């Protein structure tokens, strides 16, 4: 890409000239002004200067005044004979008047071979010139000229006598003017909302660290998915920094140029870089090798932007390493593939993230309404469109422009289209990254987008490994290419627009030949009776059917017999108050399912799975909200099964023999209200990590051999008929027993050395905990809410962080509570018998939340330390809040509001993620 300075100057449409040059021609025209004008022009700065003699008539002066009016800056070169010219003084007086009237017209004086003090002196050459003018012109005119000269003399300008030569002075003047011009936002960058933050963060990465030498060279990567504005950001940073780098180059579309020029691409692009940095060098016409480029640049301070790089070879050929460049150089690389930056040892990487909702709304409005805010009647439509486009600047600009001047009906149609498919102008740039993947990576991306969005990475790998060899490296590659992301808790996420793109990709080609199917109408066509009557096999491997927007689907079971290659079947959002949206016709014929690896069928409406369902390769079985009473008869080969979800199967009366499911890691049986007991074969599940049985209200006990050596999470919350504390393994970390009928916690609980969370709330029969409970040093969270027989404050280990004892008859908090320095939250609300808290509470520096609401026997404000976020004393008997001043109370209130805002923000994010993953 050529130097962008000239493009930037053209965008500054509010003035015609960047700089008006005012000078005394006989003094400086042929040397200094000529060189200054050339240097300014080379930087793309548009100048106005008059090459004619200064004996000009009034019409010419009028034209000069018009030129000054159309200029952003005026460079006044004040030389020894400047004041002898009435025309120079007329120009100067007009420029001073203009500067006082206009905000965007600045004077830049250059004192050339003259001391600035000479302009004010009453004895020097300037004074003599004014004495001569007083003889020829009226006093008012000369007074105006003197005033103009005095004002210029007081402006901080450039003094040629302090520089060793003119070239140094010209370089500084040009650099200063560039910085003033290019720091002002151009039309392009002002359109990109949020640019200032991007610039600030990237420039902070480019700045010199404390550990860096003055001669440091830095490479910074700008990374993100297509359409997020990486190139625009790079252009803006380039424009902002260009004044500090006389030698610079912005090389755009590196990837495309490499493919376009084939084997000669490296040499071609190196020539382009060298031509930008050495514009007058005859060597640029020659073939430039990497070594030659390195030799010529290693003494040169340069700013180099390499835009849209997608391969490490491109960086090796164009910017081998930091040693290629001179001291103080900066190299910025934009890419969709983070791996390219890692391989090139780029330490500083800036990830370009989507715009926030308010920013996205502003950007859409700029293009749809040419204002920063949407019109009132369009506001809700704007919010809906912004939600669909998920903060992608490219999409917001394209869609916003397409809606400019359109009526509400057109907007509503466009929103409907966006909800059902991806606009081609958006999908094209997004698909570039997908097309660059190999076949295995494409497969993994489509599965994550279609099925595992919002799921844990390990769970996705478990299912995907049979489809592609070693899926984890493929997932990492997709993250590096910004096609998927992973949250801190290892959940996978795919941008909504990329999900739409993936859906469009699966609809390509002939229906019977497709390997993966998402489209409802296509899937409906497969299961019609007409197609079921065919004889040819259907080659589909995966069916992902989202019934959220559909009313119903009739499935002919004979169709499954023609899907011999089907490995993946997911039917979700299938449940309604009336039952399943998907119904199986000719139920008596439903005796076969292909050997699936993954089966997820919400609201499956039959009593059991078909008899001819081979489960030997089944990795995951999910039948939530289904009508099954039992899964199958007898024992099945479940050697590959690792995850089973039967949540809310309210008619389920028995769990099948699981003795062969030796790889099972997670078993979910929540709200299985008809389930009375678990099979003894559960004791064989040595790899079971999680067993969740919330609200299995008829369940009375667990098998006696439930001591599973890998079990870390056991949830029996709401199992109201469980009377005995479960016998669990020593590795248990989370144990939920809320709303059970347990009466005693055994002394042997102390052996659970890894237990971090224990829930015992609403256990109406539970008695005081044993003293051995204090040996649980790993326990962080304990809830004993509304346990009416808990009368003694429990012994606690030093690791405790949150403690909920609200609604219990506890009378006293022991003084040793001050030793539990990790405690952050203590809830004693509605403890009616509780007396004042011990003074040792002030030792708890980390305590943020203290709830004493409804504790009617509390008469003193508790002594607390640290920065409390919430102190709830409502309903206590405290009469005087002596400790808290009004200001302190306000601080607590503000912290409470900050806490609430943070909670709501997290809740909204969680809600949106759950909704998007449906």
C-alpha positions in Angstrom: 0.0 0.0 0.0 1.3 3.4 -0.9 2.0 6.1 1.7 -1.4 6.9 3.2 -0.6 10.6 4.0 -2.0 11.9 0.7 -5.2 9.9 1.2 -5.5 11.3 4.7 -5.1 14.9 3.5 -7.8 14.4 1.0 -10.2 13.3 3.7 -9.7 16.6 5.5 -12.4 18.2 3.4 -13.1 21.1 5.7 -10.0 23.0 4.3 -8.4 23.1 0.8 -4.8 23.6 1.9 -3.0 22.2 4.9 -0.5 25.0 5.1 -0.2 28.5 3.7 3.4 29.7 3.3 4.1 33.3 3.9 7.6 34.6 3.2 9.7 37.5 1.8 10.6 36.1 -1.6 14.0 37.8 -2.2 15.3 36.4 1.2 14.4 32.7 1.2 12.4 31.6 -1.9 15.1 29.8 -3.8 16.7 28.0 -0.9 14.9 27.5 2.3 11.3 27.8 1.1 12.0 25.6 -1.9 13.4 22.8 0.3 10.6 23.3 3.0 7.9 23.1 0.3 9.4 19.9 -1.2 9.6 18.2 2.3 6.0 19.1 3.1 4.7 17.9 -0.3 6.6 14.6 0.1 4.7 14.0 3.4 1.4 14.5 1.5 0.8 18.0 3.0 -0.9 20.3 0.6 0.6 23.8 0.6 -0.1 27.1 -1.0 2.7 29.5 -1.8 3.0 32.3 -4.4 6.0 32.0 -6.7 5.4 35.4 -8.3 7.1 38.7 -7.4 5.6 40.4 -4.4 4.6 43.5 -6.3 0.9 42.4 -6.4 -2.3 44.2 -7.0 -5.4 44.2 -4.9 -7.1 41.4 -7.0 -4.1 39.1 -6.3 -4.3 40.0 -2.6 -7.9 39.1 -2.5 -7.0 35.7 -4.0 -4.3 35.2 -1.3 -6.8 36.0 1.4 -9.2 33.4 0.0 -6.3 30.9 0.1 -5.6 31.7 3.7 -9.2 31.3 4.5 -9.1 27.8 3.0 -5.9 26.7 5.0 -5.5 24.9 8.3 -2.1 26.4 9.2 0.0 29.4 8.2 3.7 29.0 8.2 5.2 32.5 8.5 8.9 32.6 7.6 10.1 35.8 9.2 13.4 36.9 7.7 15.4 40.1 8.1 13.7 42.0 5.3 10.2 40.6 5.9 8.8 43.8 7.4 10.1 45.9 4.5 7.4 44.4 2.3 3.9 46.0 2.7 2.4 42.8 1.1 4.0 40.6 3.7 2.6 42.8 6.4 -0.8 42.9 4.8 -0.8 39.1 4.7 0.4 38.9 8.3 -2.3 41.3 9.6 -5.0 39.3 7.8 -3.6 36.0 9.1 -3.6 37.3 12.7 -7.2 38.5 12.3 -8.1 35.1 10.9 -6.5 33.2 13.7 -8.4 35.3 16.3 -11.7 34.6 14.5 -11.3 30.9 13.5 -10.6 28.0 15.9 -9.1 25.9 13.1 -6.4 28.3 11.8 -3.1 28.4 13.6 0.1 30.4 13.0 3.5 28.7 13.0 6.3 31.3 12.9 9.9 30.4 11.7 12.4 33.0 12.6 15.0 32.6 9.8 18.4 34.1 10.4 16.9 36.6 12.8 16.5 36.9 16.6 12.8 36.8 17.6 13.5 39.8 19.9 14.3 41.9 16.9 10.6 42.0 16.1 9.9 44.0 19.3 13.0 46.1 19.3 12.7 49.9 18.7 16.2 50.1 17.2 16.6 47.2 14.8 15.7 46.5 11.2 12.0 45.9 11.9 11.7 49.3 13.7 13.4 51.0 10.7 11.0 49.3 8.3 8.0 50.6 10.2 9.4 54.1 10.3 9.6 54.0 6.5 6.0 52.7 6.3 4.7 55.5 8.5 5.9 58.0 5.9 3.8 56.2 3.2 0.7 54.8 5.0 -1.8 56.0 7.5 -1.2 55.5 11.2 -4.0 53.0 11.7 -2.7 50.7 9.0 0.9 50.8 10.4 -0.5 50.2 13.9 -2.3 47.1 12.7 0.9 45.8 11.1 2.9 46.5 14.3 0.3 44.7 16.4 0.4 41.7 14.0 4.2 41.5 14.2 4.1 41.8 18.1 1.6 38.9 18.2 3.8 36.7 16.0 6.9 37.6 18.1 5.1 36.2 21.2 4.2 32.9 19.6 6.5 30.0 20.3 8.0 29.2 16.9 11.2 27.8 15.3 14.5 29.7 15.5 16.9 28.8 12.7 19.9 30.1 14.7 19.5 27.2 17.3 19.8 24.5 14.6 23.0 23.5 13.0 21.6 23.5 9.4 18.4 24.1 7.5 17.8 20.4 6.9 17.5 19.8 10.6 15.1 22.7 11.0 12.9 21.6 8.0 12.8 18.1 9.4 11.5 19.3 12.8 9.0 21.7 11.2 7.6 19.1 8.9 7.4 16.5 11.8 5.6 19.0 14.0 3.1 19.9 11.3 2.4 16.2 10.5 1.7 15.5 14.1 -0.7 18.3 14.4 -2.5 17.4 11.2 -2.6 13.6 11.5 -3.6 13.6 15.2 -6.9 15.1 14.2 -9.4 12.3 13.4 -10.0 11.7 9.7 -13.4 10.9 8.3 -12.6 7.2 8.2 -11.4 6.7 11.7 -14.1 8.9 13.3 -16.6 6.5 11.8 -15.1 3.6 13.8 -16.5 3.8 17.2 -14.2 2.8 20.0 -11.0 3.6 18.1 -9.5 5.7 20.8 -9.4 2.8 23.2 -7.9 0.5 20.6 -5.2 3.1 19.8 -4.4 3.7 23.5 -3.9 0.0 24.2 -1.9 -0.8 21.1 0.3 2.3 21.6 0.9 1.2 25.2 2.2 -2.1 23.8 4.4 -0.2 21.4 5.9 2.1 24.0 9.2 1.5 25.6 9.1 -0.7 28.7 11.3 0.0 31.8 13.3 -3.1 30.9 13.8 -2.0 27.3 16.9 -0.2 26.0 16.6 3.1 24.2 17.4 1.2 21.1 14.6 -1.3 21.5 12.8 -2.7 18.4 9.2 -4.0 19.0 6.8 -6.2 17.1 3.2 -6.1 18.1 0.4 -8.4 16.8 -3.2 -7.3 16.3 -5.3 -10.4 16.3 -9.0 -11.2 15.9 -11.7 -12.7 13.7 -12.5 -11.2 10.3 -14.7 -8.1 10.3 -13.6 -6.8 13.7 -11.7 -3.9 12.2 -8.0 -4.9 12.5 -7.0 -3.2 9.3 -8.8 0.0 10.3 -7.2 0.0 13.7 -3.8 -0.5 12.1 -4.4 2.4 9.7 -5.4 4.6 12.5 -2.3 3.7 14.6 -0.1 4.1 11.6 -1.5 7.6 10.9 -1.1 8.6 14.6 2.6 7.4 14.8 3.7 8.4 11.3 5.1 11.8 12.4 7.6 10.0 14.6 8.9 7.8 11.8 10.2 9.6 8.6 10.7 6.1 7.2 7.5 4.1 7.2 5.4 1.7 5.1 1.9 0.3 5.4 1.8 -3.0 3.4 -1.8 -4.1 3.0 -3.4 -7.4 2.0 -0.2 -9.4 2.5 -2.0 -12.7 2.3 -3.7 -11.9 -1.0 -0.5 -10.5 -2.6 1.4 -13.7 -1.6 -1.2 -15.8 -3.4 -1.5 -13.4 -6.3 2.2 -13.2 -7.2 3.2 -16.8 -6.5 6.9 -17.6 -6.2 7.9 -14.0 -6.8 5.6 -12.7 -4.1 8.3 -12.3 -1.4 10.6 -10.3 -3.7 7.7 -8.2 -5.0 6.6 -7.2 -1.5 10.1 -6.5 -0.3 10.6 -4.1 -3.2 7.3 -2.4 -2.2 8.5 -2.0 1.4 11.9 -0.7 0.3 10.4 1.7 -2.2 8.3 3.2 0.6 11.2 3.5 3.0 13.8 4.7 0.4 11.6 6.5 -2.1 14.5 8.0 -4.1 16.9 5.0 -4.1 17.8 3.5 -7.5 18.4 0.2 -5.7 14.7 -0.5 -5.3 14.4 -1.6 -8.9 16.7 -4.5 -8.2 15.7 -7.9 -6.8 15.7 -7.5 -3.0 16.8 -10.5 -1.0 16.1 -10.9 2.7 19.7 -10.4 3.5 19.9 -7.2 1.4 16.8 -5.9 3.0 18.2 -6.6 6.5 21.5 -4.8 5.7 19.7 -1.7 4.4 17.2 -1.5 7.3 19.3 -2.4 10.3 20.4 1.2 10.7 17.1 2.7 9.9 14.3 3.6 12.4 11.2 2.5 10.6 7.4 2.0 11.2 6.2 -1.1 9.3 2.6 -2.4 9.2 2.1 -5.9 7.7 -1.7 -6.2 7.3 -3.6 -9.5 7.0 -0.8 -12.0 7.4 -1.8 -15.7 7.5 1.4 -17.7 7.3 4.7 -17.7 9.2 6.6 -17.7 5.9 5.3 -14.3 5.1 6.8 -12.9 8.3 10.0 -14.7 7.8 10.4 -13.2 4.3 9.3 -9.6 5.2 10.3 -9.1 8.8 12.6 -11.9 9.8 13.2 -10.7 13.4 13.8 -7.5 15.4 17.5 -7.5 14.3 16.4 -6.6 10.8 15.4 -3.1 11.9 17.2 -0.1 13.3 16.9 1.2 16.9 13.5 2.4 17.9 11.7 0.7 15.0 8.1 -0.6 15.4 6.5 -3.4 13.4 2.7 -4.1 13.6 1.2 -7.3 12.3 -2.5 -7.9 11.8 -3.8 -11.5 11.5 -6.7 -13.8 12.1 -4.3 -16.6 13.2 -2.6 -16.2 16.6 -0.4 -19.1 15.9 1.5 -17.1 13.2 2.4 -14.5 15.9 3.4 -17.2 18.4 5.6 -18.9 15.9 7.3 -15.6 15.0 8.0 -15.0 18.7 5.8 -11.9 18.8 5.5 -11.2 22.5 3.0 -8.3 22.5 -0.4 -9.3 21.1 -3.6 -7.2 21.2 -6.8 -9.1 20.7 -9.6 -7.1 19.0 -12.8 -7.9 20.7 -16.4 -7.2 19.6 -17.9 -3.8 20.3 -20.1 -3.4 23.4 -23.8 -2.9 22.9 -23.7 0.9 23.3 -20.8 1.2 20.9 -22.4 -1.1 18.4 -25.6 0.9 18.6 -23.7 4.1 17.9 -21.8 2.6 14.9 -25.1 1.2 13.4 -26.7 4.6 13.9 -23.8 6.4 12.1 -24.4 4.5 9.0 -28.2 4.0 9.2 -29.1 7.6 10.3 -25.9 9.6 9.9 -26.1 10.4 13.7 -24.8 8.9 16.9 -28.2 7.8 18.1 -31.1 5.9 16.4 -34.4 7.7 15.8 -36.9 7.0 18.5 -39.3 4.9 16.4 -36.3 2.7 15.2 -34.7 2.2 18.5 -36.0 -1.3 19.3 -35.3 -2.5 15.8 -31.7 -1.1 16.1 -31.3 -3.0 19.4 -32.6 -6.2 17.8 -30.2 -5.9 14.8 -27.3 -5.0 17.1 -28.0 -8.2 19.1 -28.0 -10.3 15.8 -24.7 -8.8 14.6 -22.9 -9.3 18.0 -20.6 -6.3 17.9 -18.9 -7.0 14.6 -17.9 -3.6 13.1 -17.9 -4.8 9.5 -21.5 -6.2 9.8 -22.7 -3.1 11.6 -21.4 -0.8 8.9 -22.6 -3.0 6.0 -26.1 -3.5 7.4 -26.4 0.0 8.7 -25.6 1.4 5.2 -28.2 -0.9 3.6 -30.8 0.5 5.9 -30.1 4.2 5.4 -33.3 6.0 4.3 -35.5 2.8 4.5 -38.9 2.7 6.2 -39.8 0.5 9.2 -41.3 -2.3 7.1 -37.9 -2.7 5.3 -36.1 -2.7 8.6 -38.4 -5.5 9.9 -37.8 -7.6 6.8 -34.1 -7.1 7.1 -34.2 -8.2 10.8 -36.2 -11.3 9.8 -33.6 -12.2 7.1 -30.7 -11.7 9.6 -32.5 -14.0 12.1 -32.7 -16.8 9.5 -29.5 -16.4 7.4 -26.3 -14.5 7.0 -26.0 -11.5 4.7 -23.6 -12.4 1.9 -21.6 -9.2 2.3 -20.9 -10.3 5.8 -20.4 -14.0 5.2 -17.8 -13.5 2.4 -15.0 -12.1 4.7 -15.9 -14.5 7.5 -15.6 -17.5 5.2 -12.0 -16.6 4.3 -10.8 -18.1 7.6 -12.9 -21.2 7.2 -11.7 -21.9 3.6 -8.1 -21.8 4.9 -8.7 -24.8 7.2 -7.8 -28.4 6.4 -10.7 -30.9 6.2 -10.3 -32.1 9.8 -10.3 -28.6 11.2 -13.4 -27.8 9.1 -15.2 -30.8 10.5 -14.3 -29.8 14.1 -15.4 -26.2 13.6 -18.8 -27.3 12.2 -19.4 -29.6 15.1 -18.5 -27.1 17.7 -20.7 -24.4 16.0 -23.6 -26.8 15.7 -23.5 -28.8 18.8 -20.9 -27.9 21.4 -21.3 -24.1 21.6 -21.2 -23.4 25.3 -20.0 -26.9 26.3 -16.9 -27.8 28.1 -13.9 -28.5 25.9 -13.2 -31.9 27.4 -16.7 -33.0 26.7 -16.4 -31.9 23.0 -13.1 -33.7 22.6 -14.7 -36.9 24.0 -17.3 -37.0 21.2 -15.1 -35.5 18.4 -12.1 -37.8 18.7 -13.7 -40.6 16.7 -14.5 -38.2 13.9 -11.0 -36.7 13.6 -7.8 -38.0 14.9 -6.9 -36.0 18.0 -9.4 -33.2 18.0 -7.8 -31.1 20.7 -5.0 -29.7 18.5 -7.7 -28.9 15.9 -9.6 -26.9 18.6 -6.5 -25.0 19.5 -5.9 -24.1 15.9 -9.5 -22.8 15.6 -8.9 -20.7 18.7 -5.7 -19.3 17.2 -7.6 -18.4 14.0 -10.4 -16.7 16.0 -13.1 -19.1 14.8 -13.9 -20.3 18.3 -13.0 -19.0 21.7 -12.7 -20.5 25.2 -13.9 -19.0 28.5 -11.9 -19.2 31.7 -13.8 -22.2 32.8 -12.9 -24.0 29.5 -16.3 -23.7 27.8 -16.2 -23.3 24.0 -17.9 -20.4 22.3 -18.7 -19.6 18.7 -19.7 -16.1 17.5 -23.3 -16.0 16.4 -22.4 -14.8 12.9 -19.9 -17.7 12.6 -22.7 -20.1 13.7 -24.9 -18.7 10.9 -22.0 -19.2 8.4 -21.5 -22.8 9.6 -25.2 -23.4 9.1 -25.1 -22.1 5.5 -22.0 -24.3 4.8 -23.9 -27.4 5.8 -26.7 -26.6 3.3 -24.3 -26.7 0.4 -24.5 -29.6 -2.1 -27.2 -32.2 -2.9 -29.3 -33.1 0.2 -28.8 -36.9 0.1 -25.0 -36.4 -0.3 -24.5 -34.0 2.7 -22.5 -35.3 5.6 -24.0 -32.8 8.1 -27.6 -31.4 8.2 -28.9 -28.5 10.3 -31.7 -27.0 8.2 -35.2 -28.0 9.4 -36.8 -28.2 6.0 -34.0 -30.4 4.7 -34.3 -32.7 7.7 -38.0 -32.8 7.4 -37.6 -33.9 3.8 -35.4 -36.8 4.9 -38.1 -38.1 7.3 -41.1 -37.9 5.1 -42.8 -41.1 4.2 -42.1 -40.5 0.5 -38.4 -40.5 1.0 -38.6 -43.3 3.5 -40.0 -45.5 0.8 -36.7 -45.1 -1.3 -34.0 -47.7 -1.4 -30.8 -45.7 -1.7 -28.8 -45.1 1.5 -28.7 -41.6 2.9 -25.0 -40.6 3.4 -25.6 -38.1 6.3 -23.3 -38.6 9.3 -24.7 -35.9 11.6 -28.2 -34.4 12.1 -28.6 -31.4 14.4 -32.3 -30.4 14.7 -33.2 -27.3 16.6 -37.0 -27.3 17.1 -37.1 -23.9 18.9 -38.8 -22.1 16.0 -40.8 -25.1 14.7 -44.2 -26.5 15.6 -43.8 -30.2 14.9 -42.1 -33.0 12.9 -43.3 -36.5 12.1 -40.5 -39.0 11.8 -40.9 -42.3 9.9 -38.6 -44.7 11.7 -37.9 -46.6 8.5 -35.7 -43.7 7.5 -33.1 -44.5 10.2 -32.5 -47.9 8.4 -31.1 -46.0 5.4 -28.8 -43.9 7.5 -26.1 -46.5 8.1 -23.4 -43.8 8.5 -25.3 -41.7 11.0 -23.0 -41.2 14.0 -24.4 -38.0 15.5 -28.1 -37.2 16.3 -29.1 -34.1 18.3 -32.7 -33.0 18.6 -33.1 -30.1 21.0 -35.6 -27.4 22.1 -38.1 -30.2 21.5 -40.2 -29.9 24.6 -43.5 -28.1 25.1 -46.2 -28.1 27.7 -48.2 -30.5 25.5 -45.2 -32.8 25.1 -42.7 -33.6 22.3 -42.7 -31.6 19.0 -41.1 -34.6 17.3 -43.4 -37.6 17.1 -42.6 -41.0 15.7 -45.2 -42.5 13.3 -45.7 -46.2 13.2 -44.2 -46.7 16.6 -44.3 -50.5 16.3 -41.8 -50.3 13.4 -39.3 -48.3 15.4 -36.9 -51.1 16.2 -33.6 -49.7 14.9 -31.2 -46.8 15.4 -27.8 -46.7 13.7 -24.7 -47.3 15.9 -24.5 -43.7 17.1 -21.6 -42.1 18.9 -23.7 -39.2 20.2 -27.4 -39.3 20.9 -29.2 -36.2 22.3 -33.0 -36.4 22.0 -34.9 -34.0 24.2 -38.5 -35.0 25.1 -38.1 -38.4 23.5 -41.7 -39.7 23.7 -41.4 -43.5 23.8 -41.0 -45.7 26.9 -37.7 -47.1 25.8 -35.1 -47.0 23.1 -35.4 -49.4 20.1 -34.4 -53.0 20.6 -31.8 -52.9 17.8 -29.7 -50.0 19.0 -26.1 -51.0 19.2 -24.5 -48.9 22.0 -20.9 -50.2 21.8 -19.6 -47.0 20.3 -22.0 -44.6 22.1 -20.0 -41.9 23.9 -22.8 -39.6 25.1 -26.5 -40.3 25.8 -28.8 -37.4 26.6 -32.6 -37.9 26.9 -33.7 -35.0 29.2 -37.4 -34.4 29.6 -38.2 -37.8 28.0 -41.0 -40.3 28.6 -38.7 -43.3 29.0 -39.5 -45.8 31.8 -36.4 -47.8 31.1 -33.7 -47.5 28.5 -33.4 -51.1 27.4 -33.7 -54.6 28.7 -30.7 -56.6 30.0 -27.1 -55.6 29.8 -25.6 -53.6 26.9 -22.1 -53.0 25.8 -21.4 -49.5 27.1 -17.6 -49.6 27.0 -17.4 -46.2 25.2 -20.1 -44.4 27.2 -18.8 -41.4 29.2 -21.7 -39.1 29.7 -25.4 -39.9 30.5 -28.1 -37.3 31.1 -31.6 -38.5 32.0 -32.7 -35.3 33.8 -36.4 -34.8 34.3 -37.3 -38.2 33.0 -40.2 -38.2 35.4 -41.5 -41.7 34.4 -38.1 -43.4 34.8 -38.5 -46.3 37.2 -35.2 -48.0 36.8 -31.6 -47.5 35.7 -30.3 -50.3 33.5 -27.3 -52.5 34.3 -24.3 -50.2 34.1 -21.6 -52.8 35.0 -20.1 -52.5 31.5 -20.0 -48.7 31.4 -16.6 -48.7 33.0 -15.7 -45.4 31.2 -18.7 -43.4 32.5 -17.7 -40.1 34.0 -20.9 -38.2 34.5 -24.4 -39.5 35.4 -27.3 -36.9 35.7 -30.6 -38.1 37.1 -32.1 -34.9 38.4 -35.9 -34.7 38.9 -36.4 -38.4 38.1 -39.4 -38.4 40.5 -40.4 -42.1 40.0 -36.9 -43.5 40.6 -36.8 -45.5 43.8 -33.3 -47.1 43.8 -30.1 -47.3 41.9 -28.6 -50.5 40.6 -25.8 -52.2 42.5 -23.8 -52.1 39.3 -23.2 -48.4 40.0 -20.4 -49.6 42.3 -18.4 -50.7 39.2 -18.1 -47.2 37.9 -14.6 -46.5 39.0 -14.2 -43.5 36.6 -17.5 -41.8 37.6 -16.6 -38.2 38.6 -20.1 -36.6 38.9 -23.4 -38.1 40.1 -26.3 -35.6 40.2 -29.7 -36.7 41.6 -31.4 -33.5 42.6 -35.0 -33.9 43.7 -35.3 -37.6 43.2 -37.9 -37.6 45.9 -38.7 -41.3 46.0 -35.0 -42.3 46.3 -34.5 -43.8 49.8 -30.9 -44.9 49.8 -27.8 -45.4 47.8 -26.1 -48.8 47.2 -23.9 -49.8 50.0 -20.9 -50.0 47.7 -21.3 -46.4 46.5 -17.7 -45.6 47.6 -16.6 -44.7 44.1 -12.9 -43.9 44.0 -13.1 -41.1 41.4 -16.3 -39.5 42.5 -15.8 -35.7 43.1 -19.3 -34.4 43.0 -22.4 -36.0 44.6 -25.6 -34.0 44.6 -28.6 -35.4 46.5 -30.2 -32.0 47.1 -34.0 -32.4 47.4 -33.9 -36.2 48.0 -36.3 -35.9 50.9 -36.3 -39.7 51.8 -32.5 -39.9 52.2 -32.0 -40.5 55.9 -28.4 -41.6 56.2 -25.2 -39.6 55.4 -23.8 -41.2 52.2 -20.7 -43.3 52.4 -18.5 -41.6 49.8 -14.8 -41.8 48.8 -12.1 -39.6 50.2 -11.6 -37.7 47.0 -15.1 -36.1 47.1 -15.0 -32.3 46.6 -18.6 -31.2 46.5 -21.4 -32.8 48.5 -25.0 -31.6 48.2 -27.5 -32.8 50.9 -29.9 -29.9 51.0 -33.5 -30.8 52.0 -32.7 -34.4 52.9 -33.9 -36.2 56.1 -30.3 -36.8 57.4 -30.1 -36.6 61.2 -26.4 -37.1 61.9 -23.1 -36.2 60.2 -20.7 -39.0 61.3 -17.4 -38.3 63.0 -15.7 -40.0 60.1 -16.4 -37.0 57.9 -13.0 -35.7 58.9 -11.5 -38.2 56.4 -12.9 -36.2 53.5 -9.8 -34.1 53.2 -10.6 -32.7 49.8 -14.1 -31.6 50.5 -14.5 -27.9 49.4 -18.3 -27.5 49.5 -21.0 -29.0 51.7 -24.7 -28.1 51.4 -26.9 -29.0 54.4 -29.6 -26.3 54.2 -33.2 -27.1 55.2 -32.3 -30.4 56.8 -35.0 -30.3 59.4 -33.8 -33.3 61.4 -30.1 -32.5 61.3 -28.4 -32.2 64.7 -25.2 -30.3 65.7 -22.1 -31.2 63.7 -19.3 -33.2 65.3 -16.2 -31.6 66.6 -14.2 -33.5 64.0 -15.8 -31.2 61.4 -13.1 -28.7 62.2 -10.5 -31.0 60.6 -11.9 -30.3 57.1 -9.1 -27.9 56.2 -10.1 -27.8 52.5 -13.7 -26.8 53.2 -14.5 -23.4 51.7 -18.3 -23.2 51.5 -20.7 -24.5 54.2 -24.5 -23.8 54.2 -26.6 -24.8 57.2 -29.5 -22.5 56.4 -32.9 -23.1 58.2 -31.7 -26.1 60.2 -33.8 -25.8 63.3 -31.8 -28.3 65.4 -28.4 -26.6 64.8 -27.9 -24.7 68.1 -24.1 -24.6 68.3 -21.8 -22.8 66.0 -20.0 -25.5 64.0 -16.2 -26.1 64.3 -14.5 -24.9 61.2 -11.2 -25.4 59.4 -9.0 -22.5 58.5 -9.9 -22.6 54.8 -13.5 -21.5 55.2 -14.6 -18.6 52.9 -18.4 -18.5 52.9 -20.6 -19.6 55.8 -24.4 -19.5 55.8 -26.1 -20.2 59.2 -29.2 -18.0 58.6 -32.4 -19.1 60.2 -30.8 -21.3 62.9 -31.2 -21.0 66.7 -27.5 -20.4 67.3 -27.0 -18.1 70.2 -23.3 -17.3 70.1 -20.5 -16.8 67.6 -17.2 -18.1 69.3 -14.3 -15.7 69.6 -12.1 -18.1 67.6 -14.0 -16.9 64.5 -11.3 -14.2 64.3 -8.8 -16.9 63.3 -10.6 -17.8 60.1 -8.8 -15.1 58.1 -10.1 -16.4 54.7 -13.7 -15.8 55.6 -15.3 -13.4 53.1 -19.0 -13.9 53.8 -20.9 -14.6 57.0 -24.7 -14.9 56.9 -26.5 -15.1 60.3 -29.7 -13.5 59.1 -32.9 -14.3 61.1 -30.9 -16.0 63.9 -33.4 -14.7 66.5 -31.4 -16.0 69.5 -28.0 -14.6 68.4 -26.3 -12.2 70.7 -23.6 -9.6 69.9 -20.7 -10.8 67.8 -17.2 -11.1 69.4 -14.7 -8.3 68.9 -12.3 -10.7 67.3 -14.4 -10.2 64.2 -12.2 -7.2 63.4 -9.3 -9.6 62.7 -11.1 -10.8 59.5 -9.4 -8.5 57.0 -11.1 -10.3 54.0 -14.6 -10.2 55.3 -16.8 -8.4 52.7 -20.3 -9.5 53.4 -22.0 -9.7 56.8 -25.7 -10.3 57.1 -27.4 -9.9 60.5 -30.9 -8.9 59.2 -33.6 -9.9 61.7 -31.2 -10.8 64.5 -33.4 -9.1 67.2 -30.9 -9.6 70.0 -28.1 -7.8 68.3 -27.7 -4.5 70.1 -24.2 -3.4 69.1 -22.7 -2.7 65.7 -20.2 -5.4 65.0 -16.6 -4.4 64.9 -15.3 -5.2 61.4 -12.1 -4.5 59.5 -11.3 -4.1 55.9 -13.5 -2.7 53.2 -17.0 -4.1 53.8 -19.1 -4.5 50.7 -22.4 -5.3 52.5 -23.3 -4.9 56.1 -27.0 -5.7 56.6 -28.3 -4.7 60.1 -31.9 -4.2 59.2 -34.3 -5.6 61.9 -31.7 -5.7 64.7 -32.0 -3.9 68.0 -29.2 -1.5 67.4 -30.4 1.9 68.5 -27.4 4.1 67.5 -25.1 3.7 64.5 -22.2 5.4 66.3 -19.5 3.8 64.3 -20.9 4.7 60.8 -20.9 8.3 59.8 -23.2 9.4 57.0 -20.2 9.3 54.6 -19.2 5.7 55.7 -22.8 4.6 55.3 -22.9 6.1 51.8 -19.6 4.3 51.0 -21.2 1.0 52.1 -24.3 1.8 50.0 -22.1 2.5 46.9 -20.2 -0.7 47.4 -23.4 -2.6 47.6 -24.6 -1.0 44.4 -21.3 -2.0 42.7 -21.8 -5.5 43.9 -25.3 -5.6 42.5 -24.2 -4.2 39.2 -21.5 -6.8 38.9 -24.0 -9.6 39.8 -26.5 -8.3 37.2 -23.8 -8.1 34.6 -22.7 -11.6 35.2 -26.3 -12.9 35.2 -27.1 -11.2 31.9 -24.0 -12.6 30.3 -24.8 -16.1 31.6 -28.4 -15.8 30.3 -27.3 -14.7 26.8 -24.7 -17.5 26.6 -27.4 -20.1 27.6 -29.8 -18.6 25.1 -27.3 -18.6 22.3 -26.2 -22.1 22.9 -29.8 -23.4 22.6 
